[in-house]
């Protein structure tokens, strides 16, 4: 463990690992909190070394990691400066897991589609969840269930798994206050910027439990979207599974997020 980590005035380091990596994570969060604004220099290596109680070499490796992510740039003889990549990003506002069919959307008023948060509970990560979220098998994680309804017809069902290392505190009230937008919540409350989303889209036969939710017979065709989301510092944020009724909804790629 990094010496002096508990006395830092920055955010809590979420995981173990090399000291330079932990320092890079702390500085990343502080940059996104605008401790230093775009164009402003970071403290010099000696000050950072004193603060974190590590060697100058460790600080240099941490700064190199920030350079690799594009958050800072080093100017010879002048210092290390925050780049405009640290500016607030609107990416979470565009990060919808699915888009309603355009023709269907024009036939019915959008207000007729209701999104309902079914449940939020703490569970233990299984093998797939631990691998996707970068946690240990059996670690506590959040499980969120959401459904999207057109009157009494289910058109989309979502299961989200979140690491408690990233989201240590979560409640129904917090999710409702953010209008169910996980990416806004991650950005505004937990200072986590979305870096990359990877979607795997496939046509799947509904297993009995999923089929019963959609009021379909088992093995009925469904569109399934499997998403893994990472932050700017490559921390896994979520594992999301979305089942869609192809009669009402379809997957629409969002090029801006690629």
C-alpha positions as CSV (number, residue, x, y, z in Angstrom):
1,X,0.0,0.0,0.0
2,X,1.1,3.6,-0.7
3,X,2.5,5.2,2.4
4,X,0.5,8.1,3.7
5,X,-2.6,7.1,1.6
6,X,-5.0,7.5,4.5
7,X,-3.8,11.1,5.1
8,X,-4.4,12.3,1.6
9,X,-6.8,15.2,1.1
10,X,-7.8,13.8,-2.3
11,X,-10.5,11.1,-2.9
12,X,-10.2,7.7,-1.4
13,X,-8.1,5.3,-3.6
14,X,-10.5,2.6,-4.7
15,X,-8.0,-0.2,-5.2
16,X,-4.6,-1.5,-4.5
17,X,-1.8,-1.8,-7.0
18,X,1.4,0.1,-7.7
19,X,1.8,3.4,-5.9
20,X,2.2,5.3,-9.1
21,X,-1.1,4.0,-10.4
22,X,-2.9,4.9,-7.1
23,X,-1.4,8.4,-7.3
24,X,-2.5,8.7,-10.9
25,X,-6.1,7.8,-9.9
26,X,-6.1,10.4,-7.2
27,X,-4.8,13.1,-9.5
28,X,-7.2,12.1,-12.2
29,X,-10.2,12.6,-9.8
30,X,-8.8,16.0,-8.7
31,X,-8.4,17.1,-12.3
32,X,-12.0,16.2,-13.0
33,X,-13.0,18.1,-9.9
34,X,-11.2,21.0,-11.4
35,X,-8.7,21.3,-8.5
36,X,-6.5,22.6,-11.4
37,X,-8.4,24.1,-14.4
38,X,-7.4,23.7,-18.0
39,X,-4.1,25.4,-18.7
40,X,-3.1,25.4,-15.1
41,X,0.0,23.5,-13.9
42,X,0.1,20.6,-11.5
43,X,2.3,21.0,-8.4
44,X,5.9,20.3,-9.2
45,X,7.4,16.8,-8.7
46,X,9.0,17.7,-5.3
47,X,5.7,18.9,-3.8
48,X,3.8,15.8,-5.1
49,X,6.6,13.6,-3.8
50,X,6.3,15.2,-0.3
51,X,2.5,15.0,-0.4
52,X,2.3,11.3,-1.3
53,X,5.5,10.3,0.6
54,X,7.0,8.5,-2.4
55,X,10.0,8.9,-4.6
56,X,10.4,11.4,-7.5
57,X,10.6,8.4,-9.8
58,X,7.1,7.2,-8.7
59,X,5.7,10.6,-9.2
60,X,7.1,10.7,-12.7
61,X,5.5,7.4,-13.6
62,X,2.2,8.7,-12.3
63,X,2.5,11.8,-14.5
64,X,3.4,9.6,-17.4
65,X,0.1,7.7,-16.9
66,X,-1.8,11.0,-16.9
67,X,0.0,12.0,-20.1
68,X,-1.0,8.7,-21.7
69,X,-4.6,9.4,-20.9
70,X,-4.3,12.9,-22.4
71,X,-5.2,14.8,-19.3
72,X,-1.9,16.6,-19.0
73,X,1.0,17.7,-21.1
74,X,4.5,18.3,-20.1
75,X,6.3,21.5,-21.3
76,X,10.1,21.3,-20.9
77,X,11.3,23.8,-18.3
78,X,7.8,25.0,-17.5
79,X,5.9,22.2,-15.8
80,X,2.9,19.8,-16.4
81,X,-0.3,21.4,-17.5
82,X,-4.0,20.3,-17.6
83,X,-5.3,19.8,-21.1
84,X,-8.8,20.5,-22.5
85,X,-9.5,16.8,-22.4
86,X,-10.4,17.4,-18.7
87,X,-13.3,19.7,-19.6
88,X,-16.8,18.4,-18.6
89,X,-18.2,16.0,-21.1
90,X,-21.8,15.8,-22.2
91,X,-21.3,12.2,-23.2
92,X,-23.7,10.8,-20.5
93,X,-26.6,12.7,-21.9
94,X,-26.3,10.7,-25.2
95,X,-25.6,7.4,-23.6
96,X,-29.0,5.7,-24.1
97,X,-28.9,1.9,-23.9
98,X,-31.4,1.6,-26.8
99,X,-33.5,3.8,-29.1
100,X,-37.1,3.2,-29.8
101,X,-38.0,2.4,-33.4
102,X,-38.4,5.7,-35.3
103,X,-41.7,4.7,-37.0
104,X,-43.2,3.5,-33.8
105,X,-42.0,6.6,-31.9
106,X,-43.9,8.9,-34.4
107,X,-47.1,6.8,-34.0
108,X,-47.3,7.0,-30.2
109,X,-46.5,9.9,-27.9
110,X,-43.1,9.4,-26.2
111,X,-44.7,10.2,-22.8
112,X,-46.6,6.9,-23.1
113,X,-43.4,5.0,-22.5
114,X,-42.8,4.7,-18.7
115,X,-39.4,3.8,-17.2
116,X,-39.7,2.0,-13.8
117,X,-36.9,1.2,-11.4
118,X,-37.8,-2.2,-10.2
119,X,-35.1,-2.9,-7.6
120,X,-31.7,-2.0,-6.2
121,X,-30.0,-4.6,-4.1
122,X,-26.6,-5.7,-2.9
123,X,-25.4,-9.1,-4.2
124,X,-22.2,-11.1,-4.4
125,X,-20.3,-11.0,-7.7
126,X,-20.3,-14.2,-9.7
127,X,-17.6,-15.2,-12.1
128,X,-18.9,-13.2,-15.1
129,X,-19.6,-10.1,-13.0
130,X,-16.3,-10.2,-11.2
131,X,-14.4,-10.4,-14.5
132,X,-16.4,-7.6,-16.1
133,X,-16.2,-5.2,-13.1
134,X,-12.6,-6.0,-12.1
135,X,-13.5,-7.2,-8.6
136,X,-12.9,-10.4,-6.7
137,X,-15.3,-13.3,-6.9
138,X,-17.9,-12.9,-4.1
139,X,-17.2,-9.1,-3.7
140,X,-20.4,-7.0,-2.9
141,X,-21.8,-5.3,-6.0
142,X,-25.0,-3.5,-6.8
143,X,-27.7,-5.1,-8.9
144,X,-30.3,-2.7,-10.5
145,X,-33.3,-3.8,-12.5
146,X,-35.2,-1.4,-14.8
147,X,-38.1,-1.9,-17.1
148,X,-39.6,0.3,-19.9
149,X,-43.3,-0.1,-20.4
150,X,-45.8,1.0,-23.1
151,X,-49.0,0.9,-21.1
152,X,-49.0,-2.8,-19.9
153,X,-46.5,-4.0,-22.5
154,X,-42.9,-4.5,-21.5
155,X,-40.6,-3.2,-24.4
156,X,-37.2,-3.3,-22.7
157,X,-35.7,-4.9,-19.6
158,X,-32.3,-3.9,-18.1
159,X,-30.1,-5.5,-15.5
160,X,-27.1,-3.4,-14.4
161,X,-24.3,-4.5,-12.2
162,X,-22.1,-1.9,-10.5
163,X,-19.0,-2.2,-8.4
164,X,-19.3,-0.9,-4.8
165,X,-15.6,0.2,-5.1
166,X,-16.8,2.8,-7.7
167,X,-20.3,3.4,-6.2
168,X,-19.8,2.9,-2.5
169,X,-23.2,4.5,-1.6
170,X,-26.2,4.1,-3.8
171,X,-29.9,4.4,-3.1
172,X,-33.3,4.4,-4.9
173,X,-33.5,8.2,-4.1
174,X,-30.1,8.9,-5.8
175,X,-31.1,7.0,-8.9
176,X,-34.5,8.7,-9.1
177,X,-32.9,12.1,-8.6
178,X,-30.7,11.5,-11.6
179,X,-33.7,10.5,-13.6
180,X,-32.3,7.0,-14.0
181,X,-29.3,8.3,-15.9
182,X,-26.4,6.3,-14.5
183,X,-23.8,8.2,-16.5
184,X,-24.9,11.6,-15.1
185,X,-24.8,10.1,-11.6
186,X,-21.3,8.8,-12.2
187,X,-20.1,12.1,-13.4
188,X,-21.8,14.5,-11.1
189,X,-21.8,12.6,-7.8
190,X,-18.8,10.2,-8.1
191,X,-16.6,12.3,-10.4
192,X,-16.3,9.4,-12.9
193,X,-16.1,10.4,-16.6
194,X,-17.2,7.9,-19.2
195,X,-14.3,6.8,-21.3
196,X,-15.5,3.9,-23.4
197,X,-18.5,1.7,-23.9
198,X,-18.3,-1.7,-25.6
199,X,-21.6,-3.2,-26.8
200,X,-22.2,-6.7,-28.0
201,X,-25.5,-7.0,-29.9
202,X,-27.0,-10.4,-30.7
203,X,-30.4,-12.1,-31.3
204,X,-31.1,-14.5,-28.5
205,X,-33.9,-16.8,-27.6
206,X,-35.6,-15.7,-24.4
207,X,-35.0,-17.9,-21.4
208,X,-38.2,-18.7,-19.5
209,X,-37.7,-16.0,-16.9
210,X,-37.1,-13.3,-19.4
211,X,-39.9,-14.6,-21.6
212,X,-42.4,-14.4,-18.7
213,X,-41.5,-10.7,-18.2
214,X,-42.3,-9.9,-21.8
215,X,-45.4,-12.2,-21.8
216,X,-43.8,-14.3,-24.5
217,X,-43.4,-18.0,-25.0
218,X,-39.9,-19.4,-24.0
219,X,-37.4,-19.2,-26.8
220,X,-39.2,-16.3,-28.5
221,X,-36.6,-14.1,-30.3
222,X,-35.2,-11.0,-28.6
223,X,-32.5,-8.5,-29.2
224,X,-29.9,-8.6,-26.4
225,X,-27.4,-5.8,-25.8
226,X,-24.4,-6.7,-23.5
227,X,-22.5,-3.6,-22.4
228,X,-19.3,-3.0,-20.5
229,X,-18.5,0.7,-19.6
230,X,-15.2,2.0,-18.5
231,X,-14.2,5.4,-17.1
232,X,-11.5,7.7,-18.6
233,X,-8.9,6.0,-16.3
234,X,-10.1,2.6,-17.5
235,X,-11.9,1.7,-14.3
236,X,-14.8,-0.7,-15.1
237,X,-18.1,1.2,-14.2
238,X,-20.9,-1.2,-15.2
239,X,-22.0,-4.4,-16.7
240,X,-25.3,-4.0,-18.4
241,X,-27.6,-6.5,-20.1
242,X,-30.6,-5.2,-22.0
243,X,-33.4,-7.3,-23.5
244,X,-35.5,-5.7,-26.2
245,X,-38.9,-6.7,-27.7
246,X,-38.1,-6.3,-31.5
247,X,-41.7,-5.4,-32.1
248,X,-41.2,-2.1,-30.4
249,X,-37.5,-1.3,-30.1
250,X,-34.2,-1.7,-31.9
251,X,-30.6,-1.1,-31.2
252,X,-29.1,2.1,-32.7
253,X,-25.4,2.7,-32.6
254,X,-24.2,6.1,-31.3
255,X,-21.0,6.9,-33.3
256,X,-20.1,9.8,-31.0
257,X,-19.4,7.4,-28.2
258,X,-17.0,5.1,-30.1
